[in-house]
């Protein structure tokens, strides 16, 4: 197993290098340091001296990739790409263009993101799997038919509609929860109830339909028919045999969702005023802050690679037949 993990980590490093380079190129294809200076200072009618001064303060007055004014290796080191992107490989996120410590911001904002994403993820997965098993239990009946119709309706509706409708109904009309906001301590719960509920409802349709198809395919296999022929109850067949053998594809989607837990939800955090990593990323994009954008993309890539490796390892725990080569 160790050689396999080391090989995957080696591939992961190459992926991170590619993501780092691609993010840098795409950002400076759309924006130039002059555009970033105008946005940071404010306004379009800014003197050239002010722009050059801002670029010198932020380190954007250097060439992007190759500095022909420097000899030898310094021609590559004294560039924007080397100074801004290479430190990421040792998890040195540096400072934003506004002068804030990005690493400290990530630490402080990771808590609110996890507070929203973790219950949404766990409860959403439990509800989706349970509802899919419920439909399989009543397969080929009206309950199954109308359940599938409900899933199709739920997955056809935009997530923005759930947010707007939820805020209007539960916050404005009924007044059960606040529109948006954030606080510390136990009072955080009342700000999380609505976004967590909306997150579960918005995903249950698509996931339940997928899990139902997965369970129905598994239910047609010989070992399920053998279990029923032995006289086992349908409950025992579904939960002791079918669910256990259908865990591999569920694990794939579950473990690879790790980046979402830490990175937060871009839309939900923005609408509900939650100061997490998702809203942090949106603010950085609006401000055209390359330092924050590249840090968040890099962190998301690292978490995704870790999630894939954990998914592979979890396969061996669920199915002993899986072996690493």
C-alpha positions in Angstrom: 0.0 0.0 0.0 2.8 2.4 0.9 4.4 2.4 -2.7 0.9 3.1 -4.1 0.3 6.0 -1.8 3.8 7.5 -2.5 3.1 7.1 -6.3 -0.2 8.9 -5.9 1.4 11.7 -3.9 4.0 12.1 -6.7 1.2 12.4 -9.2 -0.5 14.9 -6.8 2.6 17.1 -6.8 2.6 17.2 -10.6 -1.1 18.1 -10.6 -0.5 20.9 -8.1 2.3 22.3 -10.2 0.0 22.3 -13.2 -2.9 23.9 -11.3 -0.6 26.6 -9.9 0.7 27.5 -13.4 -2.7 27.4 -15.0 -4.3 29.6 -12.4 -1.5 32.1 -12.8 -1.7 32.2 -16.6 -5.5 32.5 -16.6 -5.6 35.2 -14.1 -3.0 37.4 -15.9 -4.7 36.7 -19.2 -7.8 38.4 -18.0 -6.1 41.0 -15.7 -2.9 43.0 -16.0 -1.1 44.5 -13.0 -2.2 47.9 -14.2 -5.9 46.8 -14.0 -5.3 45.4 -10.5 -3.7 48.7 -9.4 -6.7 50.8 -10.7 -9.1 48.5 -8.9 -7.1 48.6 -5.6 -6.6 52.3 -5.6 -10.1 53.1 -6.9 -11.2 54.7 -10.2 -10.0 54.7 -13.8 -8.4 58.2 -13.8 -5.3 57.4 -11.9 -1.9 58.8 -12.6 0.8 56.6 -14.0 3.0 57.4 -11.1 0.4 56.1 -8.6 0.0 52.9 -10.6 3.7 52.3 -10.7 4.0 53.0 -7.0 1.3 50.5 -6.1 2.9 47.9 -8.4 6.3 48.4 -6.7 4.8 48.1 -3.2 3.0 44.9 -4.1 5.8 43.4 -6.2 3.9 43.5 -9.5 6.5 45.7 -11.2 8.5 42.6 -12.2 8.2 40.3 -15.3 5.8 37.4 -15.2 8.1 34.5 -15.9 11.5 35.6 -17.0 13.5 38.6 -15.9 16.0 39.3 -18.6 17.7 42.0 -16.5 18.9 39.3 -14.0 21.7 36.8 -14.6 21.5 33.0 -14.3 18.9 31.5 -12.0 17.8 34.9 -10.7 16.2 35.5 -14.1 13.6 32.9 -13.1 13.5 33.8 -9.3 13.1 37.5 -9.6 9.6 37.2 -11.3 6.0 37.5 -10.2 5.4 33.8 -10.8 8.2 32.6 -8.6 7.6 35.0 -5.8 3.8 34.5 -5.8 3.3 30.9 -6.7 6.4 28.8 -5.7 5.9 29.5 -1.9 2.6 27.8 -2.1 4.3 24.4 -2.5 5.5 24.8 1.1 2.1 26.1 2.2 3.2 29.7 2.6 0.2 31.6 1.5 1.7 35.0 2.1 -0.3 38.2 2.2 -3.2 39.5 0.1 -2.9 42.6 -2.0 -4.6 44.5 0.8 -1.9 43.4 3.3 -3.8 40.7 5.3 -2.3 37.4 6.3 -4.0 34.8 4.0 -3.0 31.8 6.2 -4.6 33.5 9.3 -7.7 34.4 7.3 -8.1 30.7 6.2 -7.8 29.5 9.8 -10.4 32.0 11.1 -12.8 31.3 8.2 -12.5 27.5 8.2 -14.6 27.2 11.3 -17.8 28.8 9.9 -17.4 26.8 6.6 -17.2 23.6 8.5 -20.1 24.6 10.8 -22.3 24.9 7.6 -20.9 22.2 5.4 -20.4 19.3 7.9 -24.0 19.0 9.1 -25.3 19.6 5.6 -23.0 16.9 4.2 -23.7 14.3 7.0 -27.5 14.8 7.2 -27.9 15.2 3.5 -26.1 11.9 2.9 -28.1 10.1 5.5 -31.4 11.4 4.2 -30.6 10.6 0.6 -29.5 7.0 1.3 -32.5 6.4 3.6 -34.9 7.8 1.0 -33.4 5.7 -1.7 -33.6 2.5 0.4 -37.2 3.4 1.2 -38.0 3.7 -2.6 -36.2 0.4 -3.2 -38.2 -1.3 -0.4 -41.4 -0.2 -2.2 -40.1 -0.7 -5.8 -42.7 -1.1 -8.6 -45.4 0.5 -6.5 -47.1 3.9 -6.5 -44.9 5.0 -3.6 -41.8 4.3 -5.7 -43.3 6.1 -8.7 -44.2 9.3 -6.9 -41.0 9.2 -5.0 -39.0 9.3 -8.3 -41.2 12.1 -9.6 -40.5 14.0 -6.4 -36.7 13.5 -6.9 -36.9 14.7 -10.5 -38.8 17.8 -9.4 -36.4 18.6 -6.6 -33.3 18.2 -8.8 -34.9 20.3 -11.6 -35.2 23.4 -9.3 -32.3 25.8 -9.1 -30.4 26.1 -5.8 -31.0 29.9 -5.9 -34.8 29.3 -5.8 -34.5 27.2 -2.6 -32.4 30.0 -1.0 -34.8 32.8 -2.0 -37.9 30.9 -1.2 -36.5 29.6 2.1 -35.6 33.1 3.2 -39.0 34.5 2.2 -41.0 31.7 3.9 -39.1 30.9 7.1 -37.4 34.3 7.7 -39.9 36.9 6.5 -43.4 35.2 6.6 -43.0 32.9 9.6 -40.1 34.6 11.3 -38.6 31.4 12.7 -35.0 32.1 11.7 -33.0 35.2 10.7 -32.4 36.1 7.1 -28.7 36.0 7.4 -25.8 36.7 9.7 -23.3 35.1 12.0 -22.3 35.0 15.6 -20.2 32.9 17.9 -21.2 30.4 20.6 -24.5 28.5 20.8 -26.4 31.3 19.0 -24.7 30.1 15.8 -27.3 27.4 15.6 -30.2 29.7 14.7 -28.2 31.1 11.8 -27.3 27.6 10.5 -30.8 26.0 10.6 -32.0 27.5 7.4 -28.9 27.1 5.2 -28.4 23.5 6.4 -32.1 22.7 5.7 -31.9 24.3 2.2 -28.6 22.5 1.5 -30.2 19.1 2.3 -33.3 19.7 0.3 -31.4 21.0 -2.8 -29.2 17.8 -2.9 -31.6 15.1 -1.8 -33.4 14.8 -5.2 -30.3 14.1 -7.4 -28.5 11.9 -4.8 -31.6 9.8 -3.9 -32.3 9.1 -7.6 -28.7 8.1 -8.1 -28.6 5.9 -5.1 -32.0 4.3 -6.0 -30.6 3.3 -9.4 -27.5 2.0 -7.7 -29.4 -0.1 -5.2 -31.8 -1.4 -7.8 -28.9 -2.6 -9.9 -27.4 -4.3 -6.8 -30.7 -5.8 -5.9 -30.8 -7.8 -9.1 -27.7 -9.7 -8.4 -27.5 -13.4 -7.4 -26.4 -12.9 -3.8 -29.5 -10.8 -3.1 -31.8 -13.4 -4.6 -30.0 -16.1 -2.5 -30.5 -14.1 0.7 -34.2 -13.7 0.0 -34.4 -17.4 -0.9 -33.0 -18.2 2.6 -36.0 -16.4 4.1 -34.2 -13.3 5.3 -36.4 -10.3 6.0 -36.4 -7.4 3.4 -34.9 -5.2 6.1 -32.0 -7.6 6.7 -31.4 -8.0 2.9 -31.4 -4.2 2.3 -29.2 -3.1 5.2 -27.0 -6.1 5.9 -26.3 -7.1 2.3 -27.3 -4.6 -0.4 -26.2 -1.4 1.4 -22.8 -2.9 2.4 -22.0 -4.0 -1.2 -23.1 -0.7 -2.7 -20.8 1.4 -0.5 -18.0 1.7 -3.0 -19.6 4.2 -5.4 -21.1 6.0 -2.3 -17.7 6.3 -0.8 -16.3 7.8 -4.0 -18.7 10.7 -3.9 -18.5 11.0 -0.1 -14.7 11.1 0.3 -14.1 13.4 -2.7 -16.5 15.9 -1.1 -13.8 16.7 1.5 -12.8 19.9 -0.4 -16.3 21.2 -0.2 -16.4 20.7 3.6 -13.3 22.9 4.1 -13.8 25.3 1.2 -17.4 26.1 2.0 -20.3 26.9 -0.3 -19.8 29.9 -2.5 -23.5 30.6 -3.0 -24.8 29.7 0.5 -22.2 31.7 2.4 -22.7 34.7 0.2 -26.5 34.7 0.6 -26.6 34.0 4.3 -23.7 36.3 5.3 -21.5 33.5 6.7 -17.9 34.5 6.9 -16.4 31.3 5.6 -13.9 30.4 2.9 -16.6 30.4 0.2 -17.5 34.0 0.7 -13.8 34.8 1.1 -13.2 33.4 -2.3 -16.0 35.4 -3.9 -14.7 38.6 -2.3 -11.2 37.9 -3.6 -12.6 37.4 -7.2 -14.5 40.6 -7.0 -11.4 42.5 -5.8 -9.2 40.7 -8.4 -6.9 39.7 -5.6 -4.5 37.1 -7.2 -2.9 36.1 -4.0 -6.1 35.0 -2.4 -7.5 33.3 -5.5 -4.4 31.2 -6.2 -4.2 30.3 -2.5 -7.8 29.0 -2.5 -7.4 27.2 -5.8 -4.2 25.6 -4.5 -5.8 24.6 -1.2 -8.9 23.1 -3.0 -6.6 21.1 -5.2 -4.6 19.7 -2.2 -7.8 18.7 -0.4 -9.2 17.0 -3.6 -6.0 15.0 -4.1 -6.1 13.9 -0.4 -9.8 13.0 -0.8 -9.0 10.7 -3.8 -6.3 9.0 -1.9 -8.5 8.4 1.1 -11.2 7.1 -1.3 -8.8 4.5 -2.6 -7.7 3.5 0.9 -11.4 3.2 2.0 -12.1 0.8 -0.9 -9.8 -1.8 0.8 -11.7 -1.5 4.0 -15.1 -2.0 2.5 -14.2 -4.6 -0.1 -11.2 -7.0 0.8 -11.0 -8.0 -2.9 -9.6 -4.6 -3.8 -5.8 -4.6 -3.9 -3.3 -1.9 -4.8 -0.8 -2.5 -7.5 
